[in-house]
Amino acid sequence: MARTVLPEESAKEISELIDVLISLFFESLPRRDQRNWARVYLNGLVRTSGKKTIRNIAGTGASSVEQSLQQFISKSPWDWTPVRRSLAQYLERTAQRPLAWVVRPMVIEKAGDRSVGVGRQFVPQLGRTANCQQASGIWLASSESSFPVEWTLTLPAPWTSELLRRRRAGIPDTARSLTPAQDAVHAVQRMAATWQLQRRPVVMEVAGGDVASCVESFTLQDIPFVFKVDGSLPVSFGGAGRQRPGPYTAPARELIDSLRSQRRVVEWTRHGRAEGAVTLLTSAAILAAPGEDRPVPLPPTPLLLMGAWTEAALMPTEFWITNIGDRPLAQLFLLAKLTDRVSLDFAETCEPVGIRDFEGRSFRGWHHHATLASVAHASMLLGSRGRTSAGAGYPGPARGPLGPARAAVTPAGRATGAAPAVTATAPATSAARTGPAPVLPPRPFIPGQSARRAYIR
């Protein structure tokens, strides 16, 4: 994508904001010269045209600057976790409080085989095998803006099993070879346990093979979630009483489609677009079976399977499972659609500041670059919305160009055969809040009398 250069007036404003963010987020760096090089790198990410490599940031002929930046990014042993945690805590305190933690996969295709974590692997997002790195960003997302605060880099088996390769890349002894979803789940668990953030619903896409382990991991830590799943995910469903036959097994798509008479019409506004959209929603109460390898069996986890029909679709096209049982379907749907907000901000801000551009070979260097790109992303979004005079010059709340996505549930009409619906609205945005942002705990789902039970297998 084209990389534009900031106008001089905007660049000056962003540079001033970067000075503020350095004092907020980089106090954990022990030396002043490290903070100075962080400032140089951040200004380079937001002001340099083209690819945001260390050489381009340093500028033509600035070999000493390039060497110092290379040392700071790839070799200096500063810990990136406190910086990311400070960024997340600051965003929690701003007026634009997040509604969810959204996990977004990131694929970085490579030509060679020396970049840390690179390998030939099948990538669901591309639908093919590619020579690439696979990473995931954890974003604090609201209806109006989103910010990456944590990153995982998935390591294929050779990077953890081959000792020489592991040493050359500086991969920690604790790092293991997991799936991207497993890496993301572990990162979310660390954030929930140690980052002192308000616990938000986690929104992410999960492949069928990872669904059971992801559900169990978040359930054990009381983390609310909304997982997008494939319609082919097999579920077993049947009645809870003696009068109900079962269980039966069918794909999630078939279970949701069998409930089309219970659909509700949701009218909403897409993120980043002015036109409205119409979606039909329905749901079924389900239960997730615990892992089979547990020494002590756990009871099944009550969940909700939600399905959506887009305009003119004959069959349901999107599916989610969630352990949030005290919210209307319209609100759960808008939480799920925060992935669109993140994709928009990724394309318009995070990618232009160079999140994919790191060319080094070290594990430490990749995480240092991703951390600084996250701060650069925040400075671009916060700086473009202006700064408030209160709070020692803290940036003001971020606002999207088209406002937040909203939804309303309307009667489906007799032509669709759906039952009448009640009116509902989307979760409140930060502009309407006067107190702390609401937290959505994973309360047990209580199915209605006509709802079916199902089991994820």
C-alpha positions in Angstrom: 0.0 0.0 0.0 1.1 3.6 -0.6 2.9 5.2 2.3 2.2 9.0 2.5 4.3 11.6 4.2 2.7 13.6 7.0 2.2 17.4 6.3 4.8 19.4 8.3 2.3 20.8 10.7 0.8 17.4 11.5 4.3 15.9 11.8 5.3 18.5 14.3 2.1 17.9 16.4 2.8 14.1 16.3 6.4 14.6 17.3 5.2 16.7 20.3 2.8 13.9 21.2 5.5 11.3 20.9 7.5 13.3 23.5 4.6 13.0 25.9 4.1 9.2 25.2 7.9 8.6 25.8 7.5 10.0 29.3 4.3 7.9 29.8 5.3 4.5 28.4 9.1 4.2 28.4 9.9 4.9 32.1 11.0 1.2 32.4 13.9 1.8 30.0 16.8 2.3 32.4 19.0 4.7 30.3 18.2 8.1 28.8 20.0 7.2 25.6 17.6 4.3 25.1 14.6 6.7 25.5 16.2 9.0 23.0 16.6 6.3 20.4 13.0 5.2 21.1 12.0 8.8 20.2 14.1 8.7 17.0 12.6 5.4 15.9 9.0 6.5 16.7 9.4 9.7 14.7 10.9 7.7 11.9 7.9 5.3 11.9 5.4 8.2 11.5 7.4 10.5 9.2 9.5 8.3 7.0 8.1 7.6 3.5 8.2 4.1 2.0 9.1 1.0 4.0 9.9 1.6 7.6 13.2 -0.2 7.8 16.0 0.9 10.1 18.1 2.0 7.1 15.2 4.2 5.8 14.5 5.6 9.2 18.2 6.5 9.7 18.4 8.3 6.3 21.0 8.2 3.6 24.6 8.4 4.8 23.7 8.3 8.5 25.6 5.1 9.2 26.2 5.9 12.9 22.5 6.5 13.4 21.7 3.2 11.6 24.1 1.3 13.8 22.7 2.8 17.0 19.1 2.1 15.9 20.1 -1.5 15.0 21.7 -1.9 18.5 18.6 -0.4 20.2 16.1 -2.5 18.3 17.8 -5.9 17.7 20.3 -6.2 20.6 19.5 -4.0 23.5 17.9 -6.1 26.3 15.1 -3.8 27.3 11.8 -5.4 28.2 8.9 -4.7 25.9 6.2 -5.9 28.3 6.2 -2.9 30.6 5.9 -0.5 27.6 2.9 -2.4 26.2 1.3 -2.7 29.6 1.7 1.1 30.2 0.2 1.8 26.8 -2.8 -0.4 27.5 -3.4 1.1 31.0 -3.2 4.6 29.5 -5.8 3.7 26.9 -8.0 2.3 29.6 -7.9 5.7 31.4 -8.8 7.8 28.4 -12.3 8.9 27.5 -12.5 6.3 24.7 -12.7 3.2 26.8 -12.5 -0.1 24.9 -15.5 -2.4 24.6 -13.5 -5.6 23.8 -10.0 -7.1 23.3 -9.9 -8.1 19.7 -7.4 -10.7 18.5 -6.3 -10.0 14.9 -4.1 -12.4 12.9 -1.2 -10.8 10.9 0.6 -12.6 8.1 4.0 -11.3 6.9 5.1 -13.0 3.7 8.9 -13.3 3.3 11.2 -14.3 0.5 14.0 -15.9 2.6 14.2 -18.3 5.5 16.2 -16.4 8.1 13.6 -14.0 9.6 12.6 -15.3 13.0 9.5 -17.5 12.9 9.4 -17.7 9.1 8.4 -21.0 7.4 6.3 -22.5 4.7 2.9 -23.1 6.3 -0.8 -23.1 5.4 -2.4 -19.8 6.3 -6.2 -19.7 6.7 -6.3 -16.0 6.1 -4.7 -16.4 2.7 -6.3 -19.8 1.8 -3.0 -21.2 0.7 0.5 -22.2 1.8 3.0 -19.4 2.0 6.5 -18.7 3.2 5.7 -16.3 6.0 5.7 -15.2 9.6 2.4 -15.6 11.5 1.6 -13.1 14.3 -1.4 -11.9 16.3 -2.1 -8.5 17.7 -4.4 -8.0 20.7 -6.3 -4.7 20.2 -8.3 -2.6 22.6 -11.3 -1.8 20.5 -14.3 0.5 20.7 -16.8 1.5 18.1 -14.8 4.5 17.2 -11.1 3.4 17.3 -8.8 0.5 18.1 -5.2 0.2 19.3 -2.8 -2.8 19.3 -1.3 -3.3 22.8 0.2 -6.8 22.7 1.7 -9.1 20.0 2.5 -12.7 19.7 4.9 -14.3 17.1 4.1 -17.9 16.3 7.1 -20.1 16.0 7.0 -23.2 13.7 8.5 -26.3 15.2 12.0 -25.9 13.6 12.5 -22.6 15.5 12.0 -24.2 18.9 13.5 -27.7 18.2 16.7 -26.7 16.4 19.1 -25.4 19.0 21.4 -23.5 16.6 18.5 -21.7 15.0 17.0 -20.9 18.3 20.2 -19.4 19.7 20.9 -17.3 16.6 17.4 -15.8 16.8 17.7 -15.3 20.6 14.5 -17.2 21.2 13.8 -17.6 25.0 13.9 -21.0 26.5 10.3 -20.6 27.6 9.0 -20.2 24.0 7.1 -23.1 22.5 5.7 -24.0 19.1 1.9 -23.5 19.3 -0.8 -22.5 16.9 -1.5 -18.8 16.4 -4.8 -19.2 18.4 -3.0 -20.9 21.3 -0.3 -18.1 21.4 -3.1 -15.5 21.4 -5.0 -17.2 24.2 -1.9 -17.4 26.4 -1.2 -13.7 25.8 -4.8 -12.8 26.7 -4.5 -14.9 29.9 -1.3 -13.0 30.9 -2.9 -9.6 30.2 -6.0 -10.6 32.3 -3.9 -11.9 35.2 -1.1 -9.3 35.4 -1.8 -6.1 33.4 -4.3 -4.6 35.9 -6.9 -3.9 33.1 -10.6 -4.1 33.3 -11.6 -7.4 31.9 -13.3 -7.1 28.5 -14.8 -9.7 26.2 -12.2 -11.3 23.9 -13.3 -11.3 20.2 -11.3 -13.6 17.9 -11.7 -16.2 15.1 -10.9 -19.7 16.2 -10.4 -22.7 13.9 -12.3 -25.9 14.7 -9.4 -27.8 16.1 -8.7 -25.0 18.6 -12.2 -24.3 19.8 -12.4 -26.7 22.7 -9.1 -25.7 24.2 -9.8 -22.0 23.7 -13.2 -22.3 25.4 -11.7 -24.3 28.3 -8.7 -21.9 28.8 -10.9 -18.8 29.0 -13.6 -20.5 31.1 -11.0 -21.5 33.7 -9.9 -17.9 34.1 -13.5 -16.4 33.8 -12.7 -14.4 30.7 -15.7 -13.5 28.5 -15.4 -14.3 24.8 -17.0 -14.1 21.4 -15.4 -16.7 19.1 -16.1 -16.6 15.3 -16.2 -20.2 14.1 -16.8 -22.0 10.9 -20.3 -23.2 10.0 -18.9 -26.7 9.5 -18.1 -26.9 13.3 -19.8 -30.1 14.4 -22.2 -29.8 17.3 -24.3 -32.4 19.0 -27.7 -31.2 20.1 -30.8 -32.6 21.8 -33.3 -32.1 24.6 -32.5 -31.7 28.2 -35.5 -33.8 29.5 -36.7 -37.3 29.1 -39.3 -36.2 26.5 -36.7 -34.9 24.1 -34.8 -37.3 21.8 -31.1 -36.9 21.1 -28.4 -36.1 21.1 -28.0 -35.5 17.3 -24.9 -34.3 15.5 -24.9 -31.7 12.8 -22.8 -28.7 11.6 -23.4 -25.4 13.3 -24.8 -24.1 10.0 -27.6 -26.6 10.0 -28.5 -26.1 13.6 -28.7 -22.3 13.1 -30.6 -22.7 9.9 -33.2 -24.9 11.6 -34.0 -21.9 13.8 -34.6 -19.5 11.0 -38.2 -18.9 12.1 -36.8 -17.3 15.3 -34.7 -14.7 13.4 -34.5 -11.1 14.3 -33.7 -8.3 11.9 -30.8 -6.1 12.9 -30.2 -2.8 11.2 -26.7 -1.4 11.8 -24.0 0.8 10.3 -20.7 -0.7 9.1 -17.5 0.6 10.5 -15.9 3.2 8.2 -19.0 3.3 6.0 -21.9 5.7 5.8 -24.5 3.2 4.4 -26.5 0.9 6.7 -26.7 -2.8 6.6 -29.3 -5.4 7.4 -28.5 -8.7 9.1 -30.8 -11.5 10.4 -29.8 -13.1 13.7 -30.8 -16.2 15.7 -29.2 -18.3 18.4 -29.2 -21.6 20.2 -28.1 -22.6 23.7 -25.2 -25.1 23.5 -22.7 -26.8 25.8 -19.0 -27.2 25.3 -17.7 -30.6 26.4 -14.5 -30.4 28.5 -11.2 -31.8 27.3 -10.8 -35.5 27.3 -7.3 -35.6 28.6 -8.2 -33.9 32.0 -7.5 -36.1 35.1 -10.5 -34.6 36.8 -13.5 -34.2 34.5 -15.1 -30.8 34.3 -18.9 -30.1 33.8 -19.9 -28.9 30.3 -19.7 -25.2 29.7 -22.9 -23.4 28.9 -22.5 -21.3 25.7 -24.6 -19.6 23.1 -24.2 -20.3 19.4 -25.2 -17.2 17.3 -25.7 -17.2 13.5 -26.2 -14.4 11.0 -27.7 -14.1 7.5 -26.4 -11.2 5.5 -28.5 -9.4 2.9 -30.0 -11.8 0.3 -28.3 -14.8 1.8 -30.3 -18.1 1.7 -28.2 -19.8 4.3 -26.6 -18.4 7.5 -23.1 -17.0 6.6 -21.4 -16.2 9.9 -21.3 -18.0 13.3 -20.0 -17.2 16.8 -20.0 -18.9 20.1 -20.0 -16.9 23.4 -20.2 -17.4 27.1 -21.8 -13.9 27.6 -25.4 -14.7 28.4 -26.8 -11.4 29.7 -26.7 -9.3 26.5 -29.2 -8.9 23.6 -28.2 -10.5 20.3 -27.7 -7.1 18.7 -25.1 -6.1 21.3 -23.3 -9.4 20.9 -23.3 -9.0 17.2 -21.8 -5.5 17.4 -19.1 -6.9 19.7 -18.3 -9.5 17.1 -18.2 -6.9 14.4 -15.5 -4.9 16.3 -13.1 -7.0 14.1 -14.1 -4.8 11.2 -13.1 -1.7 13.3 -9.7 -3.3 13.9 -9.2 -4.2 10.3 -10.0 -0.7 9.3 -7.5 0.8 11.7 -4.9 -1.8 10.8 -5.1 -0.8 7.1 -5.3 2.9 7.6 -2.9 3.4 10.5 -1.0 0.4 11.8 0.3 -0.8 8.4 1.4 2.7 7.3 3.5 3.0 10.4 5.3 -0.2 9.4 4.1 -3.0 11.5 5.0 -5.5 8.8 8.3 -3.9 7.9 10.8 -5.3 10.3 13.7 -7.0 8.4 15.8 -8.2 11.4 16.4 -11.8 12.3 16.1 -11.7 16.1 13.1 -12.5 18.3 13.8 -9.6 20.5 14.1 -7.2 17.6 10.8 -8.3 16.2 9.0 -7.6 19.5 10.8 -4.3 20.0 9.7 -3.1 16.5 6.1 -4.3 17.1 6.0 -2.4 20.4 7.2 0.8 18.9 4.9 0.4 16.0 2.0 0.1 18.5 3.0 3.4 20.2 3.4 5.0 16.7 -0.1 3.8 15.9 -1.5 5.3 19.1 0.3 8.6 18.4 -1.2 8.8 14.9 -4.8 8.1 16.1 -4.7 10.2 19.2 -2.8 13.1 17.6 -5.1 13.3 14.7 -8.1 13.9 17.1 -6.4 16.8 18.9 -5.2 17.2 22.5 -7.0 18.4 25.5 -5.5 21.1 27.8 -6.4 19.1 30.9 -4.4 16.2 32.2 -0.9 17.5 31.5 -1.4 17.6 27.8 -2.8 14.1 27.5 -4.4 13.3 24.1 -8.1 13.6 23.8 -10.5 10.8 22.9 -10.3 9.2 19.5 -13.2 9.5 17.1 -13.8 7.7 13.9 -14.7 9.6 10.7 -18.1 8.2 10.5 -19.0 7.7 14.1 -19.6 4.4 16.0 -21.4 1.4 14.6 -24.9 1.2 16.0 -27.7 -1.4 15.7 -31.3 -1.7 16.3 -33.5 -4.8 16.3 -36.7 -4.4 14.4 -39.6 -6.7 13.7 -38.8 -9.2 11.0 -42.1 -8.9 9.3 -44.6 -11.6 8.3 -42.9 -12.3 5.0 -39.8 -13.8 6.7 -41.8 -15.9 9.1 -39.8 -14.6 12.0 -41.3 -13.9 15.4 -41.8 -10.3 16.5 -38.7 -8.7 18.0 -38.1 -6.3 20.8 -36.2 -3.0 20.4 -32.5 -3.1 21.3 -29.6 -0.7 20.9 -25.9 -1.2 20.7 -23.5 -0.9 23.6 -23.0 2.7 24.7 -20.0 4.5 23.3 -17.6 6.3 25.6 -19.1 9.7 24.7 -22.3 8.8 26.5 -20.6 7.3 29.6 -20.2 9.3 32.8 -18.9 6.5 35.0 -16.5 3.5 34.6 -16.9 1.5 31.4 -19.1 -1.6 31.9 -17.5 -5.0 32.2 -19.2 -8.0 30.6 -18.5 -10.9 32.9 -19.0 -14.5 31.6 -22.4 -15.1 33.3 -23.9 -18.6 32.7 -26.3 -18.6 29.7 -29.8 -19.5 30.7 -31.7 -20.9 27.7 -35.3 -20.2 27.0 -37.9 -23.0 27.2 -37.9 -23.5 23.4 -34.1 -23.3 23.0 -32.1 -26.4 22.0 -29.0 -27.7 23.7 -25.9 -28.6 21.8 -22.5 -30.0 22.5 -19.3 -28.9 20.7 -17.2 -31.8 19.7 
